[in-house]
Amino acid sequence: MSTTDQPYLDLIEQLLVCPNGEELGIFRANLPLLDQRWRQLALARADQLAESGDTNQSAYLHRIVDLWQNLNRTETEG
């Protein structure tokens, strides 16, 4: 990872600590960061969490990535 990844990592951590239901607002506020690099880093962080035994947070990040992919797919189709 490079220093250019820091905004992505900050976004991932922000999503991990946000109250339930605020994810879409965070997505909207960070649209420029929601790209394939964000996806890669979010999945890597989910893997790290799973390896350290935090399966709930890992599953949460996987759901967030799935949500983003569904939103992204809807926008490109519609």
PyMOL Python script that loads the backbone (N, CA, C, O; Angstrom):
from pymol import cmd

cmd.read_pdbstr("""\
ATOM      1  N   MET A   1       0.831  -1.183   0.000  1.00  0.00           N
ATOM      2  CA  MET A   1       0.000   0.000   0.000  1.00  0.00           C
ATOM      3  C   MET A   1       0.874   1.245   0.000  1.00  0.00           C
ATOM      4  O   MET A   1       1.986   1.256   0.528  1.00  0.00           O
ATOM      5  N   SER A   2       0.348   2.259  -0.593  1.00  0.00           N
ATOM      6  CA  SER A   2       1.106   3.501  -0.704  1.00  0.00           C
ATOM      7  C   SER A   2       0.387   4.612   0.055  1.00  0.00           C
ATOM      8  O   SER A   2      -0.722   4.439   0.559  1.00  0.00           O
ATOM      9  N   THR A   3       1.056   5.752   0.115  1.00  0.00           N
ATOM     10  CA  THR A   3       0.439   6.895   0.803  1.00  0.00           C
ATOM     11  C   THR A   3      -0.807   7.378   0.064  1.00  0.00           C
ATOM     12  O   THR A   3      -1.683   8.000   0.665  1.00  0.00           O
ATOM     13  N   THR A   4      -0.890   7.096  -1.232  1.00  0.00           N
ATOM     14  CA  THR A   4      -2.096   7.479  -1.974  1.00  0.00           C
ATOM     15  C   THR A   4      -3.303   6.633  -1.574  1.00  0.00           C
ATOM     16  O   THR A   4      -4.441   6.977  -1.894  1.00  0.00           O
ATOM     17  N   ASP A   5      -3.052   5.526  -0.872  1.00  0.00           N
ATOM     18  CA  ASP A   5      -4.144   4.678  -0.396  1.00  0.00           C
ATOM     19  C   ASP A   5      -4.762   5.191   0.899  1.00  0.00           C
ATOM     20  O   ASP A   5      -5.825   4.715   1.298  1.00  0.00           O
ATOM     21  N   GLN A   6      -4.129   6.140   1.557  1.00  0.00           N
ATOM     22  CA  GLN A   6      -4.610   6.575   2.868  1.00  0.00           C
ATOM     23  C   GLN A   6      -6.056   7.066   2.861  1.00  0.00           C
ATOM     24  O   GLN A   6      -6.807   6.716   3.772  1.00  0.00           O
ATOM     25  N   PRO A   7      -6.480   7.857   1.881  1.00  0.00           N
ATOM     26  CA  PRO A   7      -7.892   8.271   1.885  1.00  0.00           C
ATOM     27  C   PRO A   7      -8.853   7.078   1.793  1.00  0.00           C
ATOM     28  O   PRO A   7      -9.922   7.088   2.403  1.00  0.00           O
ATOM     29  N   TYR A   8      -8.469   6.069   1.038  1.00  0.00           N
ATOM     30  CA  TYR A   8      -9.286   4.859   0.940  1.00  0.00           C
ATOM     31  C   TYR A   8      -9.350   4.151   2.289  1.00  0.00           C
ATOM     32  O   TYR A   8     -10.421   3.734   2.729  1.00  0.00           O
ATOM     33  N   LEU A   9      -8.209   4.019   2.936  1.00  0.00           N
ATOM     34  CA  LEU A   9      -8.149   3.350   4.234  1.00  0.00           C
ATOM     35  C   LEU A   9      -8.952   4.115   5.278  1.00  0.00           C
ATOM     36  O   LEU A   9      -9.623   3.516   6.119  1.00  0.00           O
ATOM     37  N   ASP A  10      -8.880   5.436   5.219  1.00  0.00           N
ATOM     38  CA  ASP A  10      -9.668   6.258   6.142  1.00  0.00           C
ATOM     39  C   ASP A  10     -11.163   6.038   5.919  1.00  0.00           C
ATOM     40  O   ASP A  10     -11.934   5.938   6.874  1.00  0.00           O
ATOM     41  N   LEU A  11     -11.563   5.963   4.658  1.00  0.00           N
ATOM     42  CA  LEU A  11     -12.968   5.721   4.334  1.00  0.00           C
ATOM     43  C   LEU A  11     -13.415   4.358   4.859  1.00  0.00           C
ATOM     44  O   LEU A  11     -14.504   4.233   5.419  1.00  0.00           O
ATOM     45  N   ILE A  12     -12.588   3.353   4.681  1.00  0.00           N
ATOM     46  CA  ILE A  12     -12.916   2.010   5.163  1.00  0.00           C
ATOM     47  C   ILE A  12     -13.093   2.022   6.674  1.00  0.00           C
ATOM     48  O   ILE A  12     -14.049   1.444   7.191  1.00  0.00           O
ATOM     49  N   GLU A  13     -12.190   2.670   7.378  1.00  0.00           N
ATOM     50  CA  GLU A  13     -12.306   2.745   8.837  1.00  0.00           C
ATOM     51  C   GLU A  13     -13.538   3.534   9.257  1.00  0.00           C
ATOM     52  O   GLU A  13     -14.200   3.193  10.237  1.00  0.00           O
ATOM     53  N   GLN A  14     -13.843   4.599   8.504  1.00  0.00           N
ATOM     54  CA  GLN A  14     -15.042   5.385   8.800  1.00  0.00           C
ATOM     55  C   GLN A  14     -16.289   4.510   8.674  1.00  0.00           C
ATOM     56  O   GLN A  14     -17.195   4.600   9.503  1.00  0.00           O
ATOM     57  N   LEU A  15     -16.340   3.671   7.652  1.00  0.00           N
ATOM     58  CA  LEU A  15     -17.476   2.775   7.479  1.00  0.00           C
ATOM     59  C   LEU A  15     -17.554   1.737   8.595  1.00  0.00           C
ATOM     60  O   LEU A  15     -18.645   1.349   9.013  1.00  0.00           O
ATOM     61  N   LEU A  16     -16.401   1.294   9.073  1.00  0.00           N
ATOM     62  CA  LEU A  16     -16.381   0.284  10.130  1.00  0.00           C
ATOM     63  C   LEU A  16     -16.929   0.816  11.457  1.00  0.00           C
ATOM     64  O   LEU A  16     -17.448   0.047  12.266  1.00  0.00           O
ATOM     65  N   VAL A  17     -16.816   2.113  11.680  1.00  0.00           N
ATOM     66  CA  VAL A  17     -17.244   2.668  12.975  1.00  0.00           C
ATOM     67  C   VAL A  17     -18.539   3.475  12.895  1.00  0.00           C
ATOM     68  O   VAL A  17     -19.033   3.949  13.918  1.00  0.00           O
ATOM     69  N   CYS A  18     -19.090   3.634  11.701  1.00  0.00           N
ATOM     70  CA  CYS A  18     -20.291   4.464  11.579  1.00  0.00           C
ATOM     71  C   CYS A  18     -21.507   3.742  12.166  1.00  0.00           C
ATOM     72  O   CYS A  18     -21.572   2.513  12.162  1.00  0.00           O
ATOM     73  N   PRO A  19     -22.462   4.516  12.667  1.00  0.00           N
ATOM     74  CA  PRO A  19     -23.714   3.916  13.137  1.00  0.00           C
ATOM     75  C   PRO A  19     -24.458   3.244  11.983  1.00  0.00           C
ATOM     76  O   PRO A  19     -24.382   3.686  10.836  1.00  0.00           O
ATOM     77  N   ASN A  20     -25.160   2.197  12.300  1.00  0.00           N
ATOM     78  CA  ASN A  20     -25.930   1.471  11.301  1.00  0.00           C
ATOM     79  C   ASN A  20     -26.893   2.416  10.585  1.00  0.00           C
ATOM     80  O   ASN A  20     -27.603   3.198  11.217  1.00  0.00           O
ATOM     81  N   GLY A  21     -26.902   2.329   9.264  1.00  0.00           N
ATOM     82  CA  GLY A  21     -27.799   3.154   8.468  1.00  0.00           C
ATOM     83  C   GLY A  21     -27.153   4.381   7.870  1.00  0.00           C
ATOM     84  O   GLY A  21     -27.762   5.044   7.030  1.00  0.00           O
ATOM     85  N   GLU A  22     -25.936   4.707   8.278  1.00  0.00           N
ATOM     86  CA  GLU A  22     -25.267   5.901   7.752  1.00  0.00           C
ATOM     87  C   GLU A  22     -24.344   5.601   6.571  1.00  0.00           C
ATOM     88  O   GLU A  22     -23.686   6.505   6.055  1.00  0.00           O
ATOM     89  N   GLU A  23     -24.293   4.357   6.149  1.00  0.00           N
ATOM     90  CA  GLU A  23     -23.374   3.965   5.075  1.00  0.00           C
ATOM     91  C   GLU A  23     -23.631   4.716   3.773  1.00  0.00           C
ATOM     92  O   GLU A  23     -22.691   5.172   3.121  1.00  0.00           O
ATOM     93  N   LEU A  24     -24.897   4.846   3.393  1.00  0.00           N
ATOM     94  CA  LEU A  24     -25.198   5.527   2.127  1.00  0.00           C
ATOM     95  C   LEU A  24     -24.772   6.987   2.159  1.00  0.00           C
ATOM     96  O   LEU A  24     -24.280   7.513   1.160  1.00  0.00           O
ATOM     97  N   GLY A  25     -24.954   7.635   3.281  1.00  0.00           N
ATOM     98  CA  GLY A  25     -24.508   9.020   3.411  1.00  0.00           C
ATOM     99  C   GLY A  25     -22.999   9.132   3.279  1.00  0.00           C
ATOM    100  O   GLY A  25     -22.490  10.072   2.670  1.00  0.00           O
ATOM    101  N   ILE A  26     -22.294   8.179   3.845  1.00  0.00           N
ATOM    102  CA  ILE A  26     -20.831   8.168   3.732  1.00  0.00           C
ATOM    103  C   ILE A  26     -20.426   7.898   2.289  1.00  0.00           C
ATOM    104  O   ILE A  26     -19.493   8.519   1.780  1.00  0.00           O
ATOM    105  N   PHE A  27     -21.122   6.976   1.627  1.00  0.00           N
ATOM    106  CA  PHE A  27     -20.858   6.730   0.204  1.00  0.00           C
ATOM    107  C   PHE A  27     -21.030   8.020  -0.601  1.00  0.00           C
ATOM    108  O   PHE A  27     -20.162   8.389  -1.392  1.00  0.00           O
ATOM    109  N   ARG A  28     -22.151   8.694  -0.390  1.00  0.00           N
ATOM    110  CA  ARG A  28     -22.431   9.922  -1.147  1.00  0.00           C
ATOM    111  C   ARG A  28     -21.381  11.002  -0.901  1.00  0.00           C
ATOM    112  O   ARG A  28     -21.011  11.735  -1.819  1.00  0.00           O
ATOM    113  N   ALA A  29     -20.909  11.097   0.324  1.00  0.00           N
ATOM    114  CA  ALA A  29     -19.911  12.113   0.665  1.00  0.00           C
ATOM    115  C   ALA A  29     -18.527  11.785   0.134  1.00  0.00           C
ATOM    116  O   ALA A  29     -17.650  12.647   0.110  1.00  0.00           O
ATOM    117  N   ASN A  30     -18.326  10.551  -0.290  1.00  0.00           N
ATOM    118  CA  ASN A  30     -16.997  10.111  -0.727  1.00  0.00           C
ATOM    119  C   ASN A  30     -17.010   9.489  -2.113  1.00  0.00           C
ATOM    120  O   ASN A  30     -16.191   8.619  -2.407  1.00  0.00           O
ATOM    121  N   LEU A  31     -17.919   9.919  -2.959  1.00  0.00           N
ATOM    122  CA  LEU A  31     -18.062   9.325  -4.292  1.00  0.00           C
ATOM    123  C   LEU A  31     -16.756   9.224  -5.082  1.00  0.00           C
ATOM    124  O   LEU A  31     -16.528   8.204  -5.733  1.00  0.00           O
ATOM    125  N   PRO A  32     -15.893  10.238  -5.051  1.00  0.00           N
ATOM    126  CA  PRO A  32     -14.661  10.119  -5.839  1.00  0.00           C
ATOM    127  C   PRO A  32     -13.756   8.959  -5.410  1.00  0.00           C
ATOM    128  O   PRO A  32     -12.934   8.491  -6.198  1.00  0.00           O
ATOM    129  N   LEU A  33     -13.902   8.499  -4.176  1.00  0.00           N
ATOM    130  CA  LEU A  33     -13.057   7.403  -3.693  1.00  0.00           C
ATOM    131  C   LEU A  33     -13.647   6.027  -3.967  1.00  0.00           C
ATOM    132  O   LEU A  33     -12.962   5.018  -3.798  1.00  0.00           O
ATOM    133  N   LEU A  34     -14.886   5.970  -4.378  1.00  0.00           N
ATOM    134  CA  LEU A  34     -15.547   4.677  -4.555  1.00  0.00           C
ATOM    135  C   LEU A  34     -15.253   4.118  -5.937  1.00  0.00           C
ATOM    136  O   LEU A  34     -16.028   4.284  -6.880  1.00  0.00           O
ATOM    137  N   ASP A  35     -14.116   3.456  -6.026  1.00  0.00           N
ATOM    138  CA  ASP A  35     -13.674   2.875  -7.283  1.00  0.00           C
ATOM    139  C   ASP A  35     -13.106   1.482  -7.011  1.00  0.00           C
ATOM    140  O   ASP A  35     -13.217   0.960  -5.902  1.00  0.00           O
ATOM    141  N   GLN A  36     -12.511   0.905  -8.015  1.00  0.00           N
ATOM    142  CA  GLN A  36     -11.986  -0.452  -7.861  1.00  0.00           C
ATOM    143  C   GLN A  36     -10.865  -0.534  -6.823  1.00  0.00           C
ATOM    144  O   GLN A  36     -10.719  -1.558  -6.156  1.00  0.00           O
ATOM    145  N   ARG A  37     -10.082   0.517  -6.681  1.00  0.00           N
ATOM    146  CA  ARG A  37      -9.027   0.491  -5.654  1.00  0.00           C
ATOM    147  C   ARG A  37      -9.642   0.437  -4.268  1.00  0.00           C
ATOM    148  O   ARG A  37      -9.150  -0.293  -3.408  1.00  0.00           O
ATOM    149  N   TRP A  38     -10.714   1.198  -4.031  1.00  0.00           N
ATOM    150  CA  TRP A  38     -11.426   1.127  -2.754  1.00  0.00           C
ATOM    151  C   TRP A  38     -11.927  -0.288  -2.512  1.00  0.00           C
ATOM    152  O   TRP A  38     -11.786  -0.825  -1.413  1.00  0.00           O
ATOM    153  N   ARG A  39     -12.511  -0.888  -3.541  1.00  0.00           N
ATOM    154  CA  ARG A  39     -13.019  -2.254  -3.421  1.00  0.00           C
ATOM    155  C   ARG A  39     -11.899  -3.217  -3.023  1.00  0.00           C
ATOM    156  O   ARG A  39     -12.066  -4.028  -2.112  1.00  0.00           O
ATOM    157  N   GLN A  40     -10.763  -3.123  -3.706  1.00  0.00           N
ATOM    158  CA  GLN A  40      -9.625  -4.012  -3.404  1.00  0.00           C
ATOM    159  C   GLN A  40      -9.163  -3.856  -1.958  1.00  0.00           C
ATOM    160  O   GLN A  40      -8.940  -4.842  -1.256  1.00  0.00           O
ATOM    161  N   LEU A  41      -9.022  -2.614  -1.527  1.00  0.00           N
ATOM    162  CA  LEU A  41      -8.543  -2.363  -0.174  1.00  0.00           C
ATOM    163  C   LEU A  41      -9.569  -2.766   0.876  1.00  0.00           C
ATOM    164  O   LEU A  41      -9.204  -3.263   1.941  1.00  0.00           O
ATOM    165  N   ALA A  42     -10.850  -2.556   0.582  1.00  0.00           N
ATOM    166  CA  ALA A  42     -11.888  -2.957   1.529  1.00  0.00           C
ATOM    167  C   ALA A  42     -11.912  -4.473   1.696  1.00  0.00           C
ATOM    168  O   ALA A  42     -12.060  -4.973   2.811  1.00  0.00           O
ATOM    169  N   LEU A  43     -11.769  -5.201   0.599  1.00  0.00           N
ATOM    170  CA  LEU A  43     -11.746  -6.657   0.693  1.00  0.00           C
ATOM    171  C   LEU A  43     -10.485  -7.154   1.393  1.00  0.00           C
ATOM    172  O   LEU A  43     -10.532  -8.135   2.134  1.00  0.00           O
ATOM    173  N   ALA A  44      -9.355  -6.479   1.159  1.00  0.00           N
ATOM    174  CA  ALA A  44      -8.122  -6.842   1.859  1.00  0.00           C
ATOM    175  C   ALA A  44      -8.268  -6.607   3.358  1.00  0.00           C
ATOM    176  O   ALA A  44      -7.812  -7.419   4.164  1.00  0.00           O
ATOM    177  N   ARG A  45      -8.903  -5.497   3.732  1.00  0.00           N
ATOM    178  CA  ARG A  45      -9.132  -5.205   5.156  1.00  0.00           C
ATOM    179  C   ARG A  45     -10.083  -6.232   5.757  1.00  0.00           C
ATOM    180  O   ARG A  45      -9.909  -6.645   6.903  1.00  0.00           O
ATOM    181  N   ALA A  46     -11.085  -6.645   4.991  1.00  0.00           N
ATOM    182  CA  ALA A  46     -12.004  -7.686   5.461  1.00  0.00           C
ATOM    183  C   ALA A  46     -11.256  -8.985   5.714  1.00  0.00           C
ATOM    184  O   ALA A  46     -11.523  -9.674   6.698  1.00  0.00           O
ATOM    185  N   ASP A  47     -10.331  -9.321   4.841  1.00  0.00           N
ATOM    186  CA  ASP A  47      -9.517 -10.522   5.032  1.00  0.00           C
ATOM    187  C   ASP A  47      -8.657 -10.408   6.290  1.00  0.00           C
ATOM    188  O   ASP A  47      -8.527 -11.369   7.048  1.00  0.00           O
ATOM    189  N   GLN A  48      -8.070  -9.229   6.510  1.00  0.00           N
ATOM    190  CA  GLN A  48      -7.267  -9.017   7.724  1.00  0.00           C
ATOM    191  C   GLN A  48      -8.116  -9.193   8.975  1.00  0.00           C
ATOM    192  O   GLN A  48      -7.687  -9.820   9.944  1.00  0.00           O
ATOM    193  N   LEU A  49      -9.311  -8.639   8.950  1.00  0.00           N
ATOM    194  CA  LEU A  49     -10.204  -8.753  10.099  1.00  0.00           C
ATOM    195  C   LEU A  49     -10.583 -10.210  10.359  1.00  0.00           C
ATOM    196  O   LEU A  49     -10.620 -10.651  11.508  1.00  0.00           O
ATOM    197  N   ALA A  50     -10.860 -10.947   9.301  1.00  0.00           N
ATOM    198  CA  ALA A  50     -11.216 -12.358   9.452  1.00  0.00           C
ATOM    199  C   ALA A  50     -10.049 -13.153  10.025  1.00  0.00           C
ATOM    200  O   ALA A  50     -10.240 -14.001  10.897  1.00  0.00           O
ATOM    201  N   GLU A  51      -8.849 -12.882   9.537  1.00  0.00           N
ATOM    202  CA  GLU A  51      -7.664 -13.581  10.027  1.00  0.00           C
ATOM    203  C   GLU A  51      -7.398 -13.290  11.497  1.00  0.00           C
ATOM    204  O   GLU A  51      -6.856 -14.136  12.209  1.00  0.00           O
ATOM    205  N   SER A  52      -7.773 -12.107  11.952  1.00  0.00           N
ATOM    206  CA  SER A  52      -7.558 -11.764  13.355  1.00  0.00           C
ATOM    207  C   SER A  52      -8.735 -12.198  14.237  1.00  0.00           C
ATOM    208  O   SER A  52      -8.746 -11.936  15.440  1.00  0.00           O
ATOM    209  N   GLY A  53      -9.710 -12.854  13.638  1.00  0.00           N
ATOM    210  CA  GLY A  53     -10.829 -13.373  14.400  1.00  0.00           C
ATOM    211  C   GLY A  53     -12.049 -12.477  14.464  1.00  0.00           C
ATOM    212  O   GLY A  53     -13.042 -12.838  15.096  1.00  0.00           O
ATOM    213  N   ASP A  54     -11.999 -11.320  13.829  1.00  0.00           N
ATOM    214  CA  ASP A  54     -13.133 -10.389  13.858  1.00  0.00           C
ATOM    215  C   ASP A  54     -14.041 -10.661  12.656  1.00  0.00           C
ATOM    216  O   ASP A  54     -14.098  -9.886  11.701  1.00  0.00           O
ATOM    217  N   THR A  55     -14.739 -11.776  12.740  1.00  0.00           N
ATOM    218  CA  THR A  55     -15.560 -12.199  11.607  1.00  0.00           C
ATOM    219  C   THR A  55     -16.773 -11.294  11.391  1.00  0.00           C
ATOM    220  O   THR A  55     -17.246 -11.157  10.262  1.00  0.00           O
ATOM    221  N   ASN A  56     -17.281 -10.677  12.455  1.00  0.00           N
ATOM    222  CA  ASN A  56     -18.424  -9.775  12.291  1.00  0.00           C
ATOM    223  C   ASN A  56     -18.048  -8.559  11.448  1.00  0.00           C
ATOM    224  O   ASN A  56     -18.766  -8.202  10.514  1.00  0.00           O
ATOM    225  N   GLN A  57     -16.932  -7.931  11.775  1.00  0.00           N
ATOM    226  CA  GLN A  57     -16.488  -6.755  11.011  1.00  0.00           C
ATOM    227  C   GLN A  57     -16.101  -7.155   9.581  1.00  0.00           C
ATOM    228  O   GLN A  57     -16.340  -6.404   8.636  1.00  0.00           O
ATOM    229  N   SER A  58     -15.509  -8.331   9.433  1.00  0.00           N
ATOM    230  CA  SER A  58     -15.159  -8.820   8.107  1.00  0.00           C
ATOM    231  C   SER A  58     -16.413  -9.003   7.258  1.00  0.00           C
ATOM    232  O   SER A  58     -16.463  -8.560   6.111  1.00  0.00           O
ATOM    233  N   ALA A  59     -17.419  -9.652   7.821  1.00  0.00           N
ATOM    234  CA  ALA A  59     -18.671  -9.862   7.103  1.00  0.00           C
ATOM    235  C   ALA A  59     -19.339  -8.529   6.783  1.00  0.00           C
ATOM    236  O   ALA A  59     -19.910  -8.364   5.705  1.00  0.00           O
ATOM    237  N   TYR A  60     -19.272  -7.583   7.710  1.00  0.00           N
ATOM    238  CA  TYR A  60     -19.839  -6.258   7.493  1.00  0.00           C
ATOM    239  C   TYR A  60     -19.186  -5.584   6.279  1.00  0.00           C
ATOM    240  O   TYR A  60     -19.879  -5.037   5.421  1.00  0.00           O
ATOM    241  N   LEU A  61     -17.862  -5.626   6.215  1.00  0.00           N
ATOM    242  CA  LEU A  61     -17.169  -5.005   5.074  1.00  0.00           C
ATOM    243  C   LEU A  61     -17.544  -5.699   3.771  1.00  0.00           C
ATOM    244  O   LEU A  61     -17.712  -5.038   2.746  1.00  0.00           O
ATOM    245  N   HIS A  62     -17.676  -7.002   3.799  1.00  0.00           N
ATOM    246  CA  HIS A  62     -18.109  -7.715   2.589  1.00  0.00           C
ATOM    247  C   HIS A  62     -19.501  -7.251   2.162  1.00  0.00           C
ATOM    248  O   HIS A  62     -19.758  -7.073   0.971  1.00  0.00           O
ATOM    249  N   ARG A  63     -20.391  -7.058   3.124  1.00  0.00           N
ATOM    250  CA  ARG A  63     -21.742  -6.562   2.798  1.00  0.00           C
ATOM    251  C   ARG A  63     -21.680  -5.145   2.229  1.00  0.00           C
ATOM    252  O   ARG A  63     -22.418  -4.809   1.303  1.00  0.00           O
ATOM    253  N   ILE A  64     -20.803  -4.322   2.785  1.00  0.00           N
ATOM    254  CA  ILE A  64     -20.652  -2.944   2.287  1.00  0.00           C
ATOM    255  C   ILE A  64     -20.148  -2.957   0.840  1.00  0.00           C
ATOM    256  O   ILE A  64     -20.648  -2.207   0.001  1.00  0.00           O
ATOM    257  N   VAL A  65     -19.172  -3.797   0.555  1.00  0.00           N
ATOM    258  CA  VAL A  65     -18.662  -3.902  -0.822  1.00  0.00           C
ATOM    259  C   VAL A  65     -19.773  -4.394  -1.750  1.00  0.00           C
ATOM    260  O   VAL A  65     -19.920  -3.885  -2.861  1.00  0.00           O
ATOM    261  N   ASP A  66     -20.551  -5.375  -1.303  1.00  0.00           N
ATOM    262  CA  ASP A  66     -21.669  -5.855  -2.112  1.00  0.00           C
ATOM    263  C   ASP A  66     -22.684  -4.741  -2.360  1.00  0.00           C
ATOM    264  O   ASP A  66     -23.188  -4.595  -3.473  1.00  0.00           O
ATOM    265  N   LEU A  67     -22.982  -3.961  -1.328  1.00  0.00           N
ATOM    266  CA  LEU A  67     -23.895  -2.833  -1.470  1.00  0.00           C
ATOM    267  C   LEU A  67     -23.368  -1.858  -2.515  1.00  0.00           C
ATOM    268  O   LEU A  67     -24.109  -1.424  -3.397  1.00  0.00           O
ATOM    269  N   TRP A  68     -22.092  -1.517  -2.417  1.00  0.00           N
ATOM    270  CA  TRP A  68     -21.480  -0.603  -3.381  1.00  0.00           C
ATOM    271  C   TRP A  68     -21.572  -1.166  -4.791  1.00  0.00           C
ATOM    272  O   TRP A  68     -21.901  -0.444  -5.731  1.00  0.00           O
ATOM    273  N   GLN A  69     -21.278  -2.464  -4.941  1.00  0.00           N
ATOM    274  CA  GLN A  69     -21.331  -3.075  -6.269  1.00  0.00           C
ATOM    275  C   GLN A  69     -22.752  -3.027  -6.829  1.00  0.00           C
ATOM    276  O   GLN A  69     -22.944  -2.755  -8.015  1.00  0.00           O
ATOM    277  N   ASN A  70     -23.744  -3.290  -5.982  1.00  0.00           N
ATOM    278  CA  ASN A  70     -25.131  -3.220  -6.435  1.00  0.00           C
ATOM    279  C   ASN A  70     -25.526  -1.800  -6.822  1.00  0.00           C
ATOM    280  O   ASN A  70     -26.191  -1.593  -7.837  1.00  0.00           O
ATOM    281  N   LEU A  71     -25.121  -0.827  -6.020  1.00  0.00           N
ATOM    282  CA  LEU A  71     -25.409   0.576  -6.350  1.00  0.00           C
ATOM    283  C   LEU A  71     -24.702   0.987  -7.629  1.00  0.00           C
ATOM    284  O   LEU A  71     -25.283   1.669  -8.473  1.00  0.00           O
ATOM    285  N   ASN A  72     -23.468   0.579  -7.770  1.00  0.00           N
ATOM    286  CA  ASN A  72     -22.678   0.906  -8.951  1.00  0.00           C
ATOM    287  C   ASN A  72     -23.297   0.272 -10.196  1.00  0.00           C
ATOM    288  O   ASN A  72     -23.375   0.908 -11.247  1.00  0.00           O
ATOM    289  N   ARG A  73     -23.727  -0.956 -10.079  1.00  0.00           N
ATOM    290  CA  ARG A  73     -24.346  -1.666 -11.199  1.00  0.00           C
ATOM    291  C   ARG A  73     -25.647  -0.976 -11.597  1.00  0.00           C
ATOM    292  O   ARG A  73     -25.920  -0.822 -12.787  1.00  0.00           O
ATOM    293  N   THR A  74     -26.445  -0.564 -10.630  1.00  0.00           N
ATOM    294  CA  THR A  74     -27.718   0.106 -10.893  1.00  0.00           C
ATOM    295  C   THR A  74     -27.498   1.422 -11.628  1.00  0.00           C
ATOM    296  O   THR A  74     -28.228   1.748 -12.564  1.00  0.00           O
ATOM    297  N   GLU A  75     -26.480   2.182 -11.197  1.00  0.00           N
ATOM    298  CA  GLU A  75     -26.199   3.479 -11.816  1.00  0.00           C
ATOM    299  C   GLU A  75     -25.716   3.312 -13.252  1.00  0.00           C
ATOM    300  O   GLU A  75     -26.072   4.118 -14.113  1.00  0.00           O
ATOM    301  N   THR A  76     -24.919   2.289 -13.529  1.00  0.00           N
ATOM    302  CA  THR A  76     -24.400   2.118 -14.880  1.00  0.00           C
ATOM    303  C   THR A  76     -25.459   1.547 -15.810  1.00  0.00           C
ATOM    304  O   THR A  76     -25.395   1.751 -17.022  1.00  0.00           O
ATOM    305  N   GLU A  77     -26.432   0.834 -15.255  1.00  0.00           N
ATOM    306  CA  GLU A  77     -27.502   0.272 -16.078  1.00  0.00           C
ATOM    307  C   GLU A  77     -28.643   1.253 -16.309  1.00  0.00           C
ATOM    308  O   GLU A  77     -29.324   1.204 -17.334  1.00  0.00           O
ATOM    309  N   GLY A  78     -28.841   2.151 -15.335  1.00  0.00           N
ATOM    310  CA  GLY A  78     -30.032   2.983 -15.372  1.00  0.00           C
ATOM    311  C   GLY A  78     -29.839   4.313 -15.908  1.00  0.00           C
ATOM    312  O   GLY A  78     -30.789   5.093 -15.981  1.00  0.00           O
TER     313      GLY A  78
END
""", "prot")
cmd.dss("prot")
cmd.show_as("cartoon", "prot")
cmd.util.cbc("prot")
cmd.orient("prot")
